[in-house]
């Protein structure tokens, strides 16, 4: 099952939970094999995003793609980070 098509991978800014995702997440492996995505196209990891070493969404129309190995804790952390960012942006915008 694919949650994200090639066009979304091409147009989106891709983040991953762990470096291992590039070898373990089928959608990422397939995108690399099809030439849709290179490792250098990945904007960063969830940890880098959370601590601010990589920039998050840069414009309202930017597409963010987050692919994870799939652990529940990481999925919840990603959801919390997205929610808190939305709330902070909404209050300040």
N, CA, C and O atoms as a GROMACS GRO file, in nm:
protein
  372
    1UNK      N    1   0.083  -0.118   0.000
    1UNK     CA    2   0.000   0.000   0.000
    1UNK      C    3   0.088   0.125   0.000
    1UNK      O    4   0.187   0.133   0.074
    2UNK      N    5   0.052   0.221  -0.083
    2UNK     CA    6   0.125   0.348  -0.088
    2UNK      C    7   0.037   0.459  -0.034
    2UNK      O    8  -0.080   0.472  -0.073
    3UNK      N    9   0.092   0.538   0.054
    3UNK     CA   10   0.021   0.654   0.109
    3UNK      C   11   0.057   0.780   0.032
    3UNK      O   12  -0.014   0.881   0.041
    4UNK      N   13   0.165   0.775  -0.042
    4UNK     CA   14   0.219   0.894  -0.106
    4UNK      C   15   0.264   0.858  -0.248
    4UNK      O   16   0.348   0.769  -0.266
    5UNK      N   17   0.209   0.926  -0.348
    5UNK     CA   18   0.247   0.893  -0.485
    5UNK      C   19   0.376   0.965  -0.525
    5UNK      O   20   0.428   1.050  -0.452
    6UNK      N   21   0.426   0.930  -0.643
    6UNK     CA   22   0.553   0.987  -0.690
    6UNK      C   23   0.547   1.138  -0.704
    6UNK      O   24   0.645   1.207  -0.675
    7UNK      N   25   0.434   1.190  -0.748
    7UNK     CA   26   0.422   1.335  -0.766
    7UNK      C   27   0.436   1.409  -0.632
    7UNK      O   28   0.500   1.514  -0.625
    8UNK      N   29   0.375   1.354  -0.528
    8UNK     CA   30   0.388   1.416  -0.395
    8UNK      C   31   0.533   1.411  -0.348
    8UNK      O   32   0.582   1.507  -0.289
    9UNK      N   33   0.600   1.299  -0.373
    9UNK     CA   34   0.742   1.288  -0.335
    9UNK      C   35   0.826   1.389  -0.412
    9UNK      O   36   0.917   1.450  -0.356
   10UNK      N   37   0.795   1.407  -0.540
   10UNK     CA   38   0.869   1.500  -0.625
   10UNK      C   39   0.848   1.645  -0.581
   10UNK      O   40   0.943   1.723  -0.572
   11UNK      N   41   0.723   1.680  -0.555
   11UNK     CA   42   0.689   1.819  -0.524
   11UNK      C   43   0.707   1.855  -0.377
   11UNK      O   44   0.726   1.972  -0.344
   12UNK      N   45   0.702   1.756  -0.290
   12UNK     CA   46   0.706   1.782  -0.147
   12UNK      C   47   0.846   1.796  -0.091
   12UNK      O   48   0.944   1.757  -0.153
   13UNK      N   49   0.852   1.853   0.025
   13UNK     CA   50   0.976   1.860   0.103
   13UNK      C   51   0.971   1.744   0.200
   13UNK      O   52   0.887   1.740   0.289
   14UNK      N   53   1.062   1.649   0.183
   14UNK     CA   54   1.055   1.521   0.252
   14UNK      C   55   1.135   1.523   0.382
   14UNK      O   56   1.252   1.563   0.385
   15UNK      N   57   1.069   1.479   0.489
   15UNK     CA   58   1.133   1.459   0.619
   15UNK      C   59   1.114   1.313   0.658
   15UNK      O   60   1.015   1.250   0.620
   16UNK      N   61   1.209   1.260   0.733
   16UNK     CA   62   1.202   1.121   0.780
   16UNK      C   63   1.221   1.118   0.931
   16UNK      O   64   1.272   1.213   0.990
   17UNK      N   65   1.180   1.006   0.993
   17UNK     CA   66   1.199   0.999   1.138
   17UNK      C   67   1.343   0.962   1.174
   17UNK      O   68   1.402   1.021   1.264
   18UNK      N   69   1.398   0.865   1.105
   18UNK     CA   70   1.535   0.818   1.129
   18UNK      C   71   1.602   0.794   0.995
   18UNK      O   72   1.535   0.766   0.896
   19UNK      N   73   1.734   0.803   0.990
   19UNK     CA   74   1.808   0.775   0.868
   19UNK      C   75   1.774   0.637   0.812
   19UNK      O   76   1.772   0.617   0.691
   20UNK      N   77   1.748   0.541   0.900
   20UNK     CA   78   1.716   0.404   0.857
   20UNK      C   79   1.591   0.397   0.771
   20UNK      O   80   1.569   0.299   0.700
   21UNK      N   81   1.508   0.499   0.778
   21UNK     CA   82   1.385   0.500   0.698
   21UNK      C   83   1.416   0.489   0.549
   21UNK      O   84   1.336   0.433   0.474
   22UNK      N   85   1.528   0.542   0.506
   22UNK     CA   86   1.563   0.537   0.364
   22UNK      C   87   1.583   0.394   0.315
   22UNK      O   88   1.570   0.367   0.196
   23UNK      N   89   1.614   0.302   0.405
   23UNK     CA   90   1.632   0.162   0.368
   23UNK      C   91   1.514   0.074   0.410
   23UNK      O   92   1.501  -0.038   0.362
   24UNK      N   93   1.428   0.124   0.499
   24UNK     CA   94   1.324   0.040   0.556
   24UNK      C   95   1.181   0.076   0.515
   24UNK      O   96   1.093  -0.009   0.522
   25UNK      N   97   1.158   0.198   0.473
   25UNK     CA   98   1.023   0.240   0.437
   25UNK      C   99   1.004   0.217   0.287
   25UNK      O  100   1.072   0.278   0.204
   26UNK      N  101   0.910   0.130   0.254
   26UNK     CA  102   0.890   0.089   0.116
   26UNK      C  103   0.868   0.203   0.019
   26UNK      O  104   0.920   0.201  -0.092
   27UNK      N  105   0.791   0.303   0.059
   27UNK     CA  106   0.765   0.416  -0.030
   27UNK      C  107   0.893   0.493  -0.062
   27UNK      O  108   0.910   0.541  -0.175
   28UNK      N  109   0.981   0.506   0.034
   28UNK     CA  110   1.107   0.576   0.010
   28UNK      C  111   1.200   0.492  -0.076
   28UNK      O  112   1.262   0.543  -0.170
   29UNK      N  113   1.210   0.364  -0.044
   29UNK     CA  114   1.294   0.273  -0.122
   29UNK      C  115   1.248   0.273  -0.267
   29UNK      O  116   1.329   0.284  -0.359
   30UNK      N  117   1.117   0.260  -0.287
   30UNK     CA  118   1.062   0.259  -0.422
   30UNK      C  119   1.086   0.389  -0.496
   30UNK      O  120   1.119   0.388  -0.615
   31UNK      N  121   1.070   0.501  -0.427
   31UNK     CA  122   1.092   0.632  -0.490
   31UNK      C  123   1.237   0.647  -0.534
   31UNK      O  124   1.263   0.702  -0.641
   32UNK      N  125   1.330   0.599  -0.454
   32UNK     CA  126   1.472   0.603  -0.491
   32UNK      C  127   1.496   0.513  -0.611
   32UNK      O  128   1.564   0.552  -0.706
   33UNK      N  129   1.441   0.393  -0.608
   33UNK     CA  130   1.460   0.298  -0.719
   33UNK      C  131   1.403   0.352  -0.850
   33UNK      O  132   1.459   0.327  -0.957
   34UNK      N  133   1.293   0.425  -0.844
   34UNK     CA  134   1.230   0.481  -0.964
   34UNK      C  135   1.294   0.613  -1.006
   34UNK      O  136   1.255   0.669  -1.108
   35UNK      N  137   1.390   0.663  -0.930
   35UNK     CA  138   1.457   0.787  -0.965
   35UNK      C  139   1.378   0.912  -0.929
   35UNK      O  140   1.409   1.021  -0.977
   36UNK      N  141   1.276   0.896  -0.846
   36UNK     CA  142   1.192   1.008  -0.805
   36UNK      C  143   1.257   1.087  -0.692
   36UNK      O  144   1.236   1.208  -0.680
   37UNK      N  145   1.335   1.019  -0.609
   37UNK     CA  146   1.392   1.078  -0.488
   37UNK      C  147   1.536   1.032  -0.473
   37UNK      O  148   1.569   0.917  -0.500
   38UNK      N  149   1.620   1.125  -0.429
   38UNK     CA  150   1.758   1.090  -0.391
   38UNK      C  151   1.773   1.116  -0.242
   38UNK      O  152   1.697   1.194  -0.184
   39UNK      N  153   1.867   1.052  -0.180
   39UNK     CA  154   1.891   1.073  -0.037
   39UNK      C  155   1.915   1.221  -0.009
   39UNK      O  156   1.871   1.272   0.094
   40UNK      N  157   1.982   1.287  -0.098
   40UNK     CA  158   2.011   1.429  -0.079
   40UNK      C  159   1.887   1.517  -0.088
   40UNK      O  160   1.891   1.634  -0.050
   41UNK      N  161   1.776   1.463  -0.140
   41UNK     CA  162   1.651   1.539  -0.147
   41UNK      C  163   1.580   1.548  -0.012
   41UNK      O  164   1.494   1.634   0.007
   42UNK      N  165   1.616   1.460   0.081
   42UNK     CA  166   1.550   1.460   0.212
   42UNK      C  167   1.596   1.583   0.290
   42UNK      O  168   1.715   1.607   0.308
   43UNK      N  169   1.497   1.661   0.336
   43UNK     CA  170   1.527   1.788   0.404
   43UNK      C  171   1.586   1.767   0.543
   43UNK      O  172   1.662   1.851   0.591
   44UNK      N  173   1.551   1.656   0.609
   44UNK     CA  174   1.603   1.631   0.742
   44UNK      C  175   1.521   1.528   0.816
   44UNK      O  176   1.426   1.471   0.764
   45UNK      N  177   1.561   1.506   0.940
   45UNK     CA  178   1.491   1.410   1.025
   45UNK      C  179   1.396   1.485   1.119
   45UNK      O  180   1.403   1.607   1.134
   46UNK      N  181   1.309   1.409   1.181
   46UNK     CA  182   1.216   1.467   1.276
   46UNK      C  183   1.291   1.532   1.392
   46UNK      O  184   1.252   1.639   1.439
   47UNK      N  185   1.398   1.469   1.438
   47UNK     CA  186   1.478   1.526   1.548
   47UNK      C  187   1.539   1.659   1.506
   47UNK      O  188   1.538   1.755   1.584
   48UNK      N  189   1.593   1.667   1.385
   48UNK     CA  190   1.652   1.792   1.337
   48UNK      C  191   1.546   1.902   1.326
   48UNK      O  192   1.572   2.018   1.356
   49UNK      N  193   1.429   1.863   1.282
   49UNK     CA  194   1.319   1.958   1.272
   49UNK      C  195   1.276   2.007   1.410
   49UNK      O  196   1.251   2.126   1.430
   50UNK      N  197   1.268   1.915   1.505
   50UNK     CA  198   1.221   1.948   1.640
   50UNK      C  199   1.317   2.043   1.712
   50UNK      O  200   1.273   2.132   1.785
   51UNK      N  201   1.447   2.024   1.693
   51UNK     CA  202   1.543   2.111   1.763
   51UNK      C  203   1.581   2.235   1.682
   51UNK      O  204   1.654   2.320   1.731
   52UNK      N  205   1.531   2.244   1.560
   52UNK     CA  206   1.553   2.363   1.481
   52UNK      C  207   1.679   2.366   1.397
   52UNK      O  208   1.716   2.472   1.346
   53UNK      N  209   1.746   2.252   1.380
   53UNK     CA  210   1.865   2.252   1.296
   53UNK      C  211   1.830   2.250   1.148
   53UNK      O  212   1.915   2.280   1.063
   54UNK      N  213   1.706   2.215   1.116
   54UNK     CA  214   1.655   2.230   0.979
   54UNK      C  215   1.525   2.309   0.986
   54UNK      O  216   1.450   2.299   1.084
   55UNK      N  217   1.500   2.385   0.883
   55UNK     CA  218   1.381   2.469   0.879
   55UNK      C  219   1.259   2.386   0.840
   55UNK      O  220   1.267   2.296   0.757
   56UNK      N  221   1.147   2.418   0.902
   56UNK     CA  222   1.022   2.352   0.869
   56UNK      C  223   0.960   2.413   0.745
   56UNK      O  224   1.031   2.457   0.654
   57UNK      N  225   0.833   2.416   0.741
   57UNK     CA  226   0.759   2.468   0.627
   57UNK      C  227   0.796   2.614   0.602
   57UNK      O  228   0.793   2.697   0.693
   58UNK      N  229   0.832   2.644   0.477
   58UNK     CA  230   0.882   2.777   0.444
   58UNK      C  231   0.779   2.867   0.379
   58UNK      O  232   0.800   2.988   0.369
   59UNK      N  233   0.668   2.810   0.335
   59UNK     CA  234   0.561   2.891   0.276
   59UNK      C  235   0.428   2.818   0.292
   59UNK      O  236   0.426   2.697   0.316
   60UNK      N  237   0.319   2.892   0.280
   60UNK     CA  238   0.187   2.832   0.299
   60UNK      C  239   0.154   2.727   0.194
   60UNK      O  240   0.078   2.635   0.221
   61UNK      N  241   0.211   2.739   0.075
   61UNK     CA  242   0.179   2.643  -0.030
   61UNK      C  243   0.279   2.528  -0.041
   61UNK      O  244   0.265   2.442  -0.128
   62UNK      N  245   0.380   2.527   0.046
   62UNK     CA  246   0.477   2.419   0.043
   62UNK      C  247   0.415   2.289   0.094
   62UNK      O  248   0.340   2.289   0.191
   63UNK      N  249   0.446   2.180   0.027
   63UNK     CA  250   0.398   2.048   0.066
   63UNK      C  251   0.505   1.981   0.151
   63UNK      O  252   0.621   1.973   0.111
   64UNK      N  253   0.466   1.933   0.269
   64UNK     CA  254   0.558   1.860   0.356
   64UNK      C  255   0.520   1.714   0.354
   64UNK      O  256   0.404   1.678   0.377
   65UNK      N  257   0.618   1.628   0.328
   65UNK     CA  258   0.598   1.483   0.330
   65UNK      C  259   0.680   1.429   0.446
   65UNK      O  260   0.800   1.452   0.454
   66UNK      N  261   0.614   1.357   0.536
   66UNK     CA  262   0.684   1.294   0.648
   66UNK      C  263   0.665   1.144   0.638
   66UNK      O  264   0.553   1.094   0.638
   67UNK      N  265   0.775   1.072   0.627
   67UNK     CA  266   0.770   0.926   0.621
   67UNK      C  267   0.845   0.871   0.741
   67UNK      O  268   0.956   0.913   0.773
   68UNK      N  269   0.782   0.775   0.806
   68UNK     CA  270   0.844   0.717   0.925
   68UNK      C  271   0.847   0.566   0.915
   68UNK      O  272   0.774   0.504   0.839
   69UNK      N  273   0.936   0.510   0.995
   69UNK     CA  274   0.943   0.365   1.005
   69UNK      C  275   0.813   0.312   1.063
   69UNK      O  276   0.775   0.198   1.037
   70UNK      N  277   0.745   0.393   1.141
   70UNK     CA  278   0.611   0.358   1.183
   70UNK      C  279   0.590   0.327   1.330
   70UNK      O  280   0.490   0.264   1.365
   71UNK      N  281   0.681   0.368   1.415
   71UNK     CA  282   0.658   0.342   1.557
   71UNK      C  283   0.553   0.438   1.610
   71UNK      O  284   0.548   0.555   1.569
   72UNK      N  285   0.470   0.391   1.698
   72UNK     CA  286   0.362   0.472   1.752
   72UNK      C  287   0.414   0.598   1.819
   72UNK      O  288   0.358   0.706   1.800
   73UNK      N  289   0.520   0.586   1.896
   73UNK     CA  290   0.573   0.702   1.968
   73UNK      C  291   0.617   0.812   1.871
   73UNK      O  292   0.591   0.930   1.894
   74UNK      N  293   0.681   0.773   1.764
   74UNK     CA  294   0.727   0.872   1.666
   74UNK      C  295   0.608   0.935   1.594
   74UNK      O  296   0.608   1.056   1.570
   75UNK      N  297   0.509   0.856   1.562
   75UNK     CA  298   0.389   0.911   1.496
   75UNK      C  299   0.320   1.012   1.587
   75UNK      O  300   0.276   1.117   1.540
   76UNK      N  301   0.310   0.981   1.716
   76UNK     CA  302   0.249   1.075   1.810
   76UNK      C  303   0.332   1.202   1.825
   76UNK      O  304   0.276   1.311   1.833
   77UNK      N  305   0.462   1.188   1.828
   77UNK     CA  306   0.550   1.304   1.837
   77UNK      C  307   0.534   1.393   1.714
   77UNK      O  308   0.529   1.515   1.726
   78UNK      N  309   0.526   1.333   1.598
   78UNK     CA  310   0.508   1.410   1.474
   78UNK      C  311   0.375   1.486   1.477
   78UNK      O  312   0.368   1.602   1.439
   79UNK      N  313   0.270   1.419   1.521
   79UNK     CA  314   0.139   1.483   1.530
   79UNK      C  315   0.141   1.598   1.630
   79UNK      O  316   0.084   1.704   1.604
   80UNK      N  317   0.206   1.577   1.744
   80UNK     CA  318   0.214   1.681   1.845
   80UNK      C  319   0.292   1.802   1.793
   80UNK      O  320   0.250   1.916   1.812
   81UNK      N  321   0.403   1.777   1.727
   81UNK     CA  322   0.484   1.885   1.672
   81UNK      C  323   0.405   1.964   1.567
   81UNK      O  324   0.409   2.087   1.566
   82UNK      N  325   0.335   1.894   1.480
   82UNK     CA  326   0.254   1.962   1.378
   82UNK      C  327   0.144   2.046   1.443
   82UNK      O  328   0.121   2.159   1.402
   83UNK      N  329   0.078   1.990   1.544
   83UNK     CA  330  -0.029   2.063   1.613
   83UNK      C  331   0.025   2.187   1.683
   83UNK      O  332  -0.031   2.295   1.669
   84UNK      N  333   0.133   2.171   1.759
   84UNK     CA  334   0.190   2.284   1.832
   84UNK      C  335   0.238   2.394   1.738
   84UNK      O  336   0.224   2.513   1.767
   85UNK      N  337   0.295   2.355   1.625
   85UNK     CA  338   0.339   2.452   1.526
   85UNK      C  339   0.220   2.527   1.468
   85UNK      O  340   0.225   2.649   1.451
   86UNK      N  341   0.114   2.454   1.439
   86UNK     CA  342  -0.008   2.517   1.386
   86UNK      C  343  -0.065   2.617   1.487
   86UNK      O  344  -0.100   2.729   1.450
   87UNK      N  345  -0.075   2.576   1.613
   87UNK     CA  346  -0.130   2.663   1.716
   87UNK      C  347  -0.044   2.789   1.730
   87UNK      O  348  -0.097   2.900   1.737
   88UNK      N  349   0.087   2.772   1.735
   88UNK     CA  350   0.177   2.887   1.750
   88UNK      C  351   0.167   2.980   1.630
   88UNK      O  352   0.169   3.102   1.646
   89UNK      N  353   0.157   2.924   1.512
   89UNK     CA  354   0.147   3.004   1.391
   89UNK      C  355   0.014   3.078   1.385
   89UNK      O  356   0.009   3.194   1.345
   90UNK      N  357  -0.092   3.010   1.424
   90UNK     CA  358  -0.225   3.070   1.421
   90UNK      C  359  -0.235   3.185   1.520
   90UNK      O  360  -0.294   3.289   1.489
   91UNK      N  361  -0.178   3.168   1.639
   91UNK     CA  362  -0.183   3.274   1.740
   91UNK      C  363  -0.103   3.396   1.698
   91UNK      O  364  -0.139   3.509   1.729
   92UNK      N  365   0.008   3.371   1.627
   92UNK     CA  366   0.095   3.481   1.587
   92UNK      C  367   0.062   3.538   1.450
   92UNK      O  368   0.116   3.641   1.410
   93UNK      N  369  -0.027   3.471   1.378
   93UNK     CA  370  -0.054   3.514   1.241
   93UNK      C  371  -0.181   3.581   1.231
   93UNK      O  372  -0.220   3.624   1.123
   0.00000   0.00000   0.00000
